[in-house]
């Protein structure tokens, strides 16, 4: 201890000791202000999502039978008796820069669910879609189809993408035996159980319709491009088994989704 004091005094008198560093209080204060501002903005946006009405993302449409709840957690009725509900997934929304939610459709002969991404540009992506659906749900969502059906669908689709951006589908749908009729008139036509498969390779999705009991007998083939182009071909077997579609044997229709 006696040696310490002389050393300190000598060092000080020699002027060789630099002043101790001090913390930059201004920089730390700025960082704190930025952090609190970001937290405030995040809380504000979260409050908007929690309270914003669900009609913002599901505007009035012919298939919509009513809407309730908020963007965060809501429900929309579908013409025909089914309802579509969802719960937002915040983490997936942040990582995908889109509105992400887990969804479920319920109703008569309908118990279907999966994940959804809805992008600002209008592109909608459905992932891991599985369950059962009544054909009336398809009629409500695709009112321009030239026929209606009374049957149940078993859905196992890995992905469906529609709207802006790349369109595609991958998975399969099987149907129970049922009946369909053309909207233009005529009686119901008995329809066997069908297998509808969709395979996405490269920039095209090939969709094939065949009887479940005769899977090598192609009834309809459709090729969907990522740009929305659609090329549909009807086989002679398809024209005989599915006359309500309204396409003669060998017919080919090209269009845009």
Secondary structure as the mmCIF struct_conf table of DSSP 4:
data_model
#
loop_
_struct_conf.conf_type_id
_struct_conf.id
_struct_conf.beg_label_comp_id
_struct_conf.beg_label_asym_id
_struct_conf.beg_label_seq_id
_struct_conf.end_label_comp_id
_struct_conf.end_label_asym_id
_struct_conf.end_label_seq_id
HELX_RH_AL_P HELX_RH_AL_P1 UNK A 2 UNK A 14
TURN_TY1_P TURN_TY1_P1 UNK A 15 UNK A 15
HELX_LH_PP_P HELX_LH_PP_P1 UNK A 17 UNK A 21
HELX_RH_AL_P HELX_RH_AL_P2 UNK A 25 UNK A 51
BEND BEND1 UNK A 52 UNK A 52
STRN STRN1 UNK A 53 UNK A 53
HELX_RH_3T_P HELX_RH_3T_P1 UNK A 54 UNK A 56
TURN_TY1_P TURN_TY1_P2 UNK A 57 UNK A 57
BEND BEND2 UNK A 58 UNK A 58
TURN_TY1_P TURN_TY1_P3 UNK A 62 UNK A 63
STRN STRN2 UNK A 64 UNK A 69
STRN STRN3 UNK A 70 UNK A 70
BEND BEND3 UNK A 71 UNK A 72
STRN STRN4 UNK A 73 UNK A 78
TURN_TY1_P TURN_TY1_P4 UNK A 79 UNK A 81
STRN STRN5 UNK A 82 UNK A 88
HELX_RH_AL_P HELX_RH_AL_P3 UNK A 90 UNK A 96
TURN_TY1_P TURN_TY1_P5 UNK A 97 UNK A 97
BEND BEND4 UNK A 98 UNK A 98
STRN STRN6 UNK A 99 UNK A 107
TURN_TY1_P TURN_TY1_P6 UNK A 108 UNK A 109
STRN STRN7 UNK A 110 UNK A 118
TURN_TY1_P TURN_TY1_P7 UNK A 120 UNK A 121
BEND BEND5 UNK A 122 UNK A 122
STRN STRN8 UNK A 124 UNK A 134
HELX_RH_AL_P HELX_RH_AL_P4 UNK A 135 UNK A 141
TURN_TY1_P TURN_TY1_P8 UNK A 143 UNK A 144
BEND BEND6 UNK A 146 UNK A 146
STRN STRN9 UNK A 147 UNK A 150
STRN STRN10 UNK A 152 UNK A 162
BEND BEND7 UNK A 163 UNK A 165
STRN STRN11 UNK A 168 UNK A 175
BEND BEND8 UNK A 177 UNK A 177
STRN STRN12 UNK A 178 UNK A 182
TURN_TY1_P TURN_TY1_P9 UNK A 183 UNK A 184
BEND BEND9 UNK A 185 UNK A 185
STRN STRN13 UNK A 189 UNK A 191
STRN STRN14 UNK A 194 UNK A 201
TURN_TY1_P TURN_TY1_P10 UNK A 202 UNK A 203
STRN STRN15 UNK A 204 UNK A 211
TURN_TY1_P TURN_TY1_P11 UNK A 212 UNK A 213
STRN STRN16 UNK A 214 UNK A 225
TURN_TY1_P TURN_TY1_P12 UNK A 226 UNK A 227
BEND BEND10 UNK A 228 UNK A 228
STRN STRN17 UNK A 229 UNK A 234
HELX_RH_AL_P HELX_RH_AL_P5 UNK A 236 UNK A 241
HELX_RH_3T_P HELX_RH_3T_P2 UNK A 243 UNK A 245
TURN_TY1_P TURN_TY1_P13 UNK A 249 UNK A 250
STRN STRN18 UNK A 252 UNK A 256
#
